[in-house]
C-alpha cells in the first residue's frame, strides 16, 4: 500500500489530503476512512476522498457523523447519496454530491441532489467536482435558500 499520488488524477481546488493507495486485482484503490476499507479509485472517488478529508481535517467535521454511499429509497428505487452529515441526534443535516473533475456542475446535478433531499430534508446541500464547489443553505421553515461562497466549518452549522 502506497501513499504516492496517482499521476492520472488532477490537482483539485482543495487542500492536500493524506490518502493511502493500494491495488486489488490490477485496479488502483484508495483507503476510505469513513467506510474503513479500500475502494476502487475513480475520478469521483478522488474528489470524495479529498473533500471528506477537507471536512474532517480543515473544517472540524467529526468523521463519526459522516457517512459515504448512504442508501435511501426514492420513489421505490434504491439510490445512494455520496456523503451525508448527521447531527448528534443522528438526523441527516447535509448531503454532498461529488462528480469527477471533468464533469461540469449543471442543473442536472442539482436536480439529483434535490431529489435526495425530498427524502432526507436537510438544511445543507453541497455539490463538488473538486475544482468547483457549490454550497446551498436551505431554510426549510421559510422555504428559502441561499448560496454561500464557502463550506461552513462544523461549528458554523
N, C-alpha and C positions, 0 to 999 in steps of 0.2 A: 504494500500500500504506500503510495507516494503522495507528497504534498505539493508537487510542482503543478503549475497551471497548464492546462491543455492549450496548445498553440492555436487550435482552430476556433477558440471562443474569444469574442471581442472584450475589450475593457468596457466596463459599464459605468454609468453615472451613479455609482455607489462606492462607499469606502471599500478598501481591500477586505477580503474575508479569508480566514484560515480554513480552507477547505481541504479535505482528505480524499484522495482519489485512489481507485483500485481498478481491477479488471475482473470480469466474470464472463467466461465463455467467449473471449475475444472482444467483449464490449466494455467500453470505459464506464466506470461507476464513480459515484461521489457519495460520501457518507452524509446522511441526513440525520442530524442530532435530534430532530423532533420525532421522527419515526424510528430512530435508533437502529438504522440499518443502511446498508449500501443500496443505492437505487441507480438505475441507468442514467447516465449523463446525457441529457438532451439540451438544446438551446434554452428551452423553457425551464428546465431544472437548474441550469446555470444561473438564470435570473432568480429563481425561487431561493436557492441556497445563499446567494449574495443578499437578497432582500431580507430574509429571515435573520441572517447574521447582523445586518444593519439594525433591524428592530431590537434584537437582544443585546448586541454589543454597544450600540451607539444611542439608542432611544429608550433603553431601560425596560423593554417589554419582557415580562417573565416567560421563559421558554415553556414552563409548565402550563401556561394559559394559551399557548399557540398550538394549533393542530394543522398538519398538512394533509391534503387529499381527504377532506371531510365529506362523507357521504350524506346526501339528502335526497328526498323524494319530491319531485316536481311534476305535477300532473300525472302521477302514476309511473313516472320514469325515474330511474336512478341517475343522479348527477353527482359531481364532485366539485366542491369548492377547493381552490388551490390552497389557500390558508385561511383559517378562521381564528380570530382572537376572542377568547371568552373572558367574561368578568369573573370576579371572585365567587359570584353566585352561580357560575357555570352556564350562564346565559350568553349567547353569542353577542359580540359588540362590534366586530369589524369583519368584513370579507375582503380578501385581497386576491385579485386575479392576475396571473402572470401570462405574458406572451413572450415568444422568442424575440431577441433584439431586432430581427428583420421584419417583424410583424408590426404594422402601424396600429396605433390605438384609435380605432374607428368607432362609429356609433354601434356597430355590431358587437364589439367587445363590451360596451356599456350596457347594451341590451341583455347580454349574457349575465353579467353580474347583477343587474336589476331583477332578472327573473329569479336568481338565487335569493335575492333579498325579499321576494314575495313570501318565501318560506321562513327565512331567518329573522327578518325585521330588525336589522342592525342600524346603528347610527352612523357608521363609517364605511365607506366604500373606497378602495384603492385599486387602481389598475396600473401595472407597470410592465414595460418591455425591457427594463434595465437601463434604458437610455432616457426614457421619459416616464414620469410618474404623475398620475392624476389622482388627487385626493378630494373626496367629496364628503362633507359633513351633512347629515340629514337631521332635521328636526321633525321627528315622527309625530309629535303632538300638533304642531302647526302645519305640517305638510309642506315645509320649505326645505331648501337645500342651499349650500354654498360651497364653491370650490375654494380650497385654500392652497397656498403656494408650497407648503412643505409638510412632510409627515410629522404629526404631533408626537412629542415624547409621551411615554406611557402616563406620566404624571399629569399631562395636559388633557387627557381624555375626559 
